[in-house]
Each structure stands twice: as C-alpha cells, then as structure tokens.
Amino acid sequence: MCSEEKIIDLIANRDESGMRELMERYQRPLMKLAMNMLDSEEDARECVNDTWLGVWNSIPPQTPNPLVSYVCRITRNLSVKRLRHNLAAKRNSYY
C-alpha cells in the first residue's frame, strides 16, 4: 500500500496506478457513506464513480491533506446532489 502523499504524487503525474491504489483503499468506505445517504446501491455506485473522476480532474491544481477527507467530501457532495434530485417534488414517489 502506498502512502497518501505517494498516491497524490502519482495522480498529479497522471499515473493510473495512483487511481488504482486510491480505489482499493477507499472504495468500501465511500460506498458505505453514499449508501447511508441514498439507500440505493445504483445511485451510490454512480456517486463513487463520479468521485474518481472528480479526484482525477482536481488533484493537479489541488494537493489535499488528508486525502481521505477530500474524497469523502466529494462523495458526500455528489450524494447530497443526487438526493436532492431524487426528492424533487415531481420525482418523489412518496407523493
């Protein structure tokens, strides 16, 4: 396992092995975070996959410290956005 600094350096240098390390390390906690908010495995998986894209696009100008809170924040924001989308008045099956 690589350290967080090593993973950030790999991603900043556009090495895909950094993303593989990131996915191996944080896939399960991020899925749990998204599932707790969304109650839908499909939506949670989509949010986690969008998190990987967000990390890939934002790491070169950003240097997050610590990395875990950075990826959790991205996943949480995407999950809240998806939850708001799902609970919109005309989309909510409750009504």
C-alpha positions in Angstrom: 0.0 0.0 0.0 1.2 3.5 -0.9 1.1 6.4 1.4 -1.4 9.2 0.8 1.4 11.5 -0.4 2.6 8.9 -2.9 -1.0 8.4 -4.2 -1.3 12.2 -4.7 2.0 12.4 -6.5 1.0 9.5 -8.8 -2.3 11.1 -9.7 -0.7 14.5 -10.2 1.8 12.9 -12.6 -1.2 11.3 -14.4 -0.2 7.7 -13.4 -3.2 5.5 -13.4 -1.7 3.2 -10.7 -2.4 6.1 -8.3 -6.1 5.9 -9.1 -6.0 2.1 -8.7 -4.4 2.5 -5.2 -7.0 5.1 -4.3 -9.9 2.9 -5.4 -8.5 -0.1 -3.5 -8.1 1.9 -0.3 -11.3 4.0 -0.3 -13.9 2.1 -2.4 -15.6 0.4 0.6 -15.8 3.5 2.9 -17.1 5.7 0.1 -19.7 3.2 -0.9 -20.9 3.0 2.7 -21.0 6.8 3.0 -23.1 7.1 -0.2 -25.4 4.2 0.7 -26.1 5.7 4.1 -27.3 8.8 2.4 -29.0 7.4 -0.7 -30.4 3.9 0.2 -29.8 3.0 -3.5 -26.8 0.9 -4.5 -27.0 2.0 -8.1 -27.0 5.7 -7.1 -24.3 5.1 -4.5 -22.1 3.4 -7.1 -22.6 6.2 -9.5 -21.6 8.8 -6.9 -18.5 6.9 -6.0 -17.5 6.5 -9.7 -18.1 10.3 -10.2 -15.8 10.8 -7.2 -12.9 9.1 -9.0 -13.5 11.4 -12.0 -13.6 14.4 -9.6 -10.3 13.4 -8.0 -8.6 12.8 -11.3 -9.7 16.3 -12.6 -9.0 18.2 -9.4 -5.7 16.8 -8.0 -3.1 18.6 -10.2 -4.1 22.1 -9.0 -5.1 20.8 -5.5 -2.9 19.0 -3.1 -5.4 17.7 -0.5 -4.2 16.9 3.0 -5.5 14.5 4.3 -6.7 12.6 1.1 -9.4 10.7 2.9 -11.4 13.7 3.9 -11.0 15.2 0.4 -12.5 12.1 -1.3 -15.2 11.8 1.4 -16.2 15.4 0.8 -16.5 14.9 -2.9 -18.6 11.8 -2.4 -20.8 13.5 0.2 -21.4 16.5 -2.1 -22.3 14.2 -5.0 -24.6 12.2 -2.8 -26.4 15.2 -1.5 -26.9 16.5 -5.1 -28.3 13.1 -6.1 -30.6 13.0 -3.0 -32.0 16.4 -3.9 -32.5 15.3 -7.4 -34.4 12.2 -6.2 -36.5 14.1 -3.7 -37.7 16.8 -6.1 -41.5 17.3 -5.9 -42.3 15.7 -9.2 -39.8 12.8 -8.9 -40.6 11.7 -5.4 -42.8 8.6 -5.5 -43.9 9.3 -1.9 -46.5 11.8 -3.2 
